[in-house]
Amino acid sequence: MKTVVLRVTETGGRDATTRYIPPKLALAVGMPATLAPKDWRWTPLTELARLESGHTPSRKHPEYWGGTLPWIGIQDAKTNHGRCIEDTQEKTNELGIENSSARILPENTVCLSRTASVGYVVVMGHPMATSQDFVNWVCSKYLDHNFLKYLFIAEGEELLRFASGAVHQTIYFPEAKAFHICHPALPEQQRIVGILDEAFDGLAIATANAEQNLRNVRALFESHLQSVFTQRGKGWVEKPLWKLCTFSSGGTPSKTNRSYWAGTIPWVSGRDMKTTRLSDTALHISQRAVDESSTRMAPAGSLLTLVRGMGLAHGAQISELMVSCAFNQDIRAIQPEQNVVPRFLLFALRTRINHGENVLSNAAHGTLKIDMDELRNVEVPIPIPEEQRRIVRTIDDLSSETQRLESIYQQKLAALSELKKSLLRQAFSGQL
């Protein structure tokens, strides 16, 4: 198979590394001893494509920005991963290019992110520049650019084996200069690309349909939940929480006292509150920790609500305790009175109002904190206990069906993702 040696790489800097990182599929650093599939061969990527770096024009010069020349950043690659990119969030101009190491690269250049977000792949839809977060490959007539795109996508998380760094994993240019790929002749590359293009188009449609179905199922549940509290029957009254519940605050036992953190009592923090029913937690404390610190116990049947932290930015987090728990200072315990069904109160507080905010998030008034007075004065619509219990049964039945359907669609999405990976493995092991 004839190849062509391209002109010297434009990246400058250190030479290609001499170390060897063996292939997992069709990409290695250094020449592998692994046999290639029939009619395939291992070739240094720099013999098939010109390696180019990117750069960021100085942010201290606003005159370098806001032009018409597309400039690819990490967010662009994330948004367009696996696709041809036609536009970018930011644009530079001729002045920015002239006064930086950035270069305008040709259409069909393959860009691979190499820094903290390793593995995003895009193909330039027309001439563009990139940031220094990419290694860019201008393919010769012996390498189909989409074949190289799919090869990088097929490697996926395995690309991290070429990266290094104590804080952020980065594929450095000595490794990129030493990339070797396994490939067939151009006509076979194009045949493989055609099969993958057709298959991935179908998979994209199936994935989009499954994702939409998943959104629809969740939206139906939220719509029903909201309708319960907006289309009320007779006998409902609005009451502030302080007339329906008692409240208590929590705390955190000293982290330096190991005996406090060697018990069996669940201790709730914001990260535990991802479900409406809470029966266990990531951390546990001892009875001594409860006795000697500001943390408090809340009995089973209480509600815990987050009153401080980033969780409020995404809708207040509320959980019903299925077992007695202690909790931290970012949480308040709400203990309903005897004629209030705890789970009904939970659903009432989850009801969305005012452009998607739920009742408790609305009480925060756009901040990341709900004061005790605000919490106590939250107004809740409530019917008689018998009606509360009927509503809870109906909502729980719908919730169970929602979870069942969610599981089906999530399994379908996982199967589609695995099928995509399987196709790529077959394609780059000569089995497609």
Residue pairs with C-beta under 8 A, 6 or more apart in sequence:
1 41
1 185
2 142
3 43
3 47
3 48
3 142
4 47
4 48
4 140
4 141
4 142
5 47
6 46
6 47
6 48
6 49
6 50
6 140
7 50
9 46
9 50
9 51
9 52
9 177
10 50
10 51
10 52
10 53
10 103
11 51
11 52
11 53
11 173
11 176
11 177
12 53
13 173
13 174
14 172
14 173
14 174
15 174
15 177
16 46
16 174
16 177
16 178
17 29
17 30
17 174
17 175
17 177
17 178
18 30
18 178
19 29
19 30
19 178
20 28
20 29
20 30
20 31
21 28
21 29
21 30
21 161
21 162
21 175
22 28
22 32
22 34
23 32
23 34
23 180
23 182
24 155
24 158
24 161
25 154
25 155
25 158
25 182
25 425
25 428
25 429
26 151
26 154
26 155
26 181
26 182
26 183
26 428
26 429
27 151
27 152
27 155
27 158
27 159
27 179
27 180
27 181
27 182
28 34
28 42
28 179
28 180
29 162
29 175
29 178
29 179
29 180
30 178
30 180
31 42
31 44
31 180
32 42
32 180
32 182
34 42
36 42
36 182
36 430
37 182
37 184
37 429
37 430
37 431
38 430
39 184
39 185
39 188
39 430
40 182
40 183
40 184
40 430
41 182
41 183
41 184
42 180
42 181
42 182
43 180
43 181
43 183
44 178
44 179
44 180
45 51
45 137
45 179
45 180
45 181
46 177
46 179
48 139
48 140
48 142
48 143
48 181
48 183
49 110
49 137
49 138
49 139
49 140
49 143
49 148
50 137
50 138
50 140
51 135
51 136
51 137
51 173
51 176
51 177
52 103
52 105
52 109
52 135
52 136
52 137
52 138
53 101
53 132
53 134
53 135
53 136
53 173
54 72
54 102
54 103
54 111
54 129
54 130
54 131
54 132
54 133
54 134
54 136
55 100
55 101
55 102
55 103
55 129
55 131
55 132
56 71
56 100
56 102
56 131
56 132
57 64
57 65
57 71
57 92
57 96
57 97
57 99
57 100
57 102
58 64
58 99
58 100
59 65
61 96
61 99
63 95
64 92
64 93
64 95
64 96
64 99
64 100
65 90
65 91
65 92
65 93
65 96
66 91
66 93
67 91
67 92
67 93
67 94
67 95
67 96
68 91
68 93
69 91
69 92
69 93
69 94
69 96
69 97
69 104
69 128
69 129
70 85
70 87
70 88
70 91
70 126
70 127
70 128
70 129
71 88
71 90
71 91
71 92
71 96
71 102
71 128
71 129
71 130
71 131
72 85
72 88
72 111
72 122
72 124
72 128
72 129
72 130
72 131
72 134
73 88
73 89
73 90
73 130
73 131
73 133
74 113
74 115
74 116
74 117
74 120
74 131
74 133
75 89
76 85
76 88
76 89
76 122
77 85
77 111
77 113
77 117
77 120
77 121
77 122
77 134
78 117
78 120
80 122
81 120
81 121
81 122
82 121
82 122
82 149
82 153
82 200
83 122
83 123
84 122
84 123
84 124
84 125
85 122
85 123
85 124
85 125
85 128
86 125
86 126
88 128
92 102
92 129
96 102
97 103
97 104
97 129
102 129
102 130
103 129
104 127
104 128
104 129
105 124
105 127
105 128
105 129
105 130
105 136
105 138
106 124
106 127
106 138
107 124
107 125
107 126
107 127
108 123
108 124
108 138
108 139
108 145
109 123
109 124
109 128
109 136
109 137
109 138
109 139
109 145
110 121
110 122
110 123
110 136
110 137
110 139
110 145
110 148
110 149
110 152
111 121
111 122
111 123
111 124
111 130
111 134
111 135
111 136
111 137
112 119
112 120
112 121
112 134
112 135
112 136
112 137
112 152
112 159
112 171
113 119
113 120
113 121
113 133
113 134
114 133
114 134
114 135
114 163
114 170
114 171
114 172
114 176
115 132
115 133
115 168
115 170
115 171
116 133
116 168
116 169
116 170
117 133
118 159
118 160
118 163
118 169
118 170
118 171
119 152
119 155
119 156
119 157
119 159
119 160
121 149
121 152
121 153
123 145
123 146
123 149
130 136
135 171
135 173
135 176
137 145
137 148
139 145
139 148
141 186
142 186
143 183
143 186
143 189
144 186
144 189
144 190
144 193
146 193
146 197
147 183
147 189
147 190
147 192
147 193
148 181
150 192
150 193
150 196
150 424
150 427
150 428
151 181
151 183
151 428
152 159
153 424
154 421
154 424
154 425
154 427
154 428
156 421
159 171
160 169
162 171
162 175
162 176
162 179
163 169
163 170
163 171
163 175
164 170
164 172
182 428
183 189
184 192
184 430
192 427
192 432
195 427
195 432
196 423
196 424
196 427
196 432
199 423
200 420
200 423
203 416
203 419
203 420
206 412
206 416
207 413
207 416
207 417
210 409
210 412
210 413
210 416
211 409
211 413
213 405
213 409
214 406
214 409
214 410
214 413
217 402
217 405
217 406
217 409
218 402
218 406
220 402
221 398
221 399
221 402
222 352
224 395
224 398
225 347
225 350
225 351
225 352
225 395
226 351
226 352
228 347
228 351
228 391
228 394
228 395
229 347
229 348
229 351
229 381
230 351
232 381
232 383
233 383
233 387
235 383
235 384
235 387
236 381
236 382
236 383
237 381
237 382
237 383
238 379
238 380
238 381
238 382
239 379
239 380
239 382
240 376
240 377
240 378
240 379
240 380
241 247
241 334
241 375
241 376
241 377
241 378
241 380
242 376
242 377
244 336
244 337
244 340
244 345
244 380
244 382
245 334
245 335
245 336
245 337
245 340
245 345
246 334
246 335
246 337
247 332
247 333
247 334
247 335
247 372
247 375
247 376
248 296
248 298
248 332
248 333
248 335
249 294
249 296
249 329
249 332
249 333
249 372
250 268
250 294
250 295
250 296
250 326
250 327
250 328
250 329
250 330
250 331
250 332
250 333
251 293
251 294
251 295
251 296
251 328
251 329
252 293
252 294
252 295
252 328
252 329
253 260
253 261
253 267
253 285
253 289
253 290
253 292
253 293
253 295
254 260
254 293
255 261
257 289
259 286
259 288
259 289
260 285
260 286
260 288
260 289
260 292
260 293
261 283
261 284
261 285
261 286
261 289
262 286
263 284
263 285
263 286
263 287
263 288
263 289
264 284
264 286
265 284
265 285
265 286
265 287
265 289
265 290
265 297
265 324
265 325
265 326
266 279
266 280
266 281
266 283
266 284
266 323
266 324
266 325
266 326
267 281
267 283
267 284
267 285
267 289
267 295
267 325
267 326
267 327
267 328
268 278
268 281
268 304
268 319
268 325
268 326
268 327
268 328
268 331
269 281
269 282
269 283
269 327
269 328
269 330
269 331
270 306
270 309
270 311
270 317
270 328
270 330
270 331
271 282
272 278
272 281
272 282
272 319
273 304
273 306
273 311
273 317
273 318
273 319
273 331
274 317
275 319
276 318
276 319
276 320
276 346
276 350
277 319
277 320
277 322
278 304
278 319
278 320
278 321
278 322
278 325
279 321
279 322
279 323
280 323
281 325
285 295
285 326
289 295
289 326
290 296
290 297
290 326
294 329
295 326
295 327
295 328
296 326
296 327
296 333
297 324
297 325
297 326
298 304
298 321
298 324
298 325
298 326
298 327
298 333
298 335
299 321
299 324
299 335
300 321
300 322
300 323
300 324
301 320
301 321
301 335
301 336
301 342
302 320
302 321
302 333
302 334
302 335
302 336
302 342
303 318
303 319
303 320
303 321
303 333
303 334
303 335
303 336
303 342
303 345
303 346
303 349
304 318
304 319
304 321
304 325
304 327
304 331
304 332
304 333
304 334
305 316
305 317
305 318
305 319
305 331
305 332
305 334
305 349
305 360
305 370
305 375
306 312
306 316
306 317
306 318
306 330
306 331
307 330
307 331
307 332
307 369
307 370
307 371
307 372
307 375
308 329
308 330
308 368
308 369
308 370
309 330
309 368
310 368
311 317
312 360
312 361
312 364
312 367
312 368
312 369
312 370
313 368
315 352
315 356
315 357
315 358
315 361
316 349
316 358
316 359
316 360
316 361
316 364
316 370
318 346
318 349
318 350
318 360
319 346
320 342
320 343
320 346
327 333
332 370
332 372
332 375
334 345
336 342
336 345
339 385
340 382
340 385
340 388
341 385
341 388
341 389
341 392
343 392
343 396
344 382
344 388
344 389
344 391
344 392
345 380
345 382
347 391
347 392
347 395
348 359
348 380
348 381
348 382
349 358
349 359
349 360
349 378
349 380
350 358
350 359
351 358
351 359
352 358
353 359
353 362
354 362
359 378
359 380
360 370
360 375
360 378
363 370
363 374
363 375
363 377
363 378
364 370
364 374
365 374
382 388
383 391
423 432
426 432
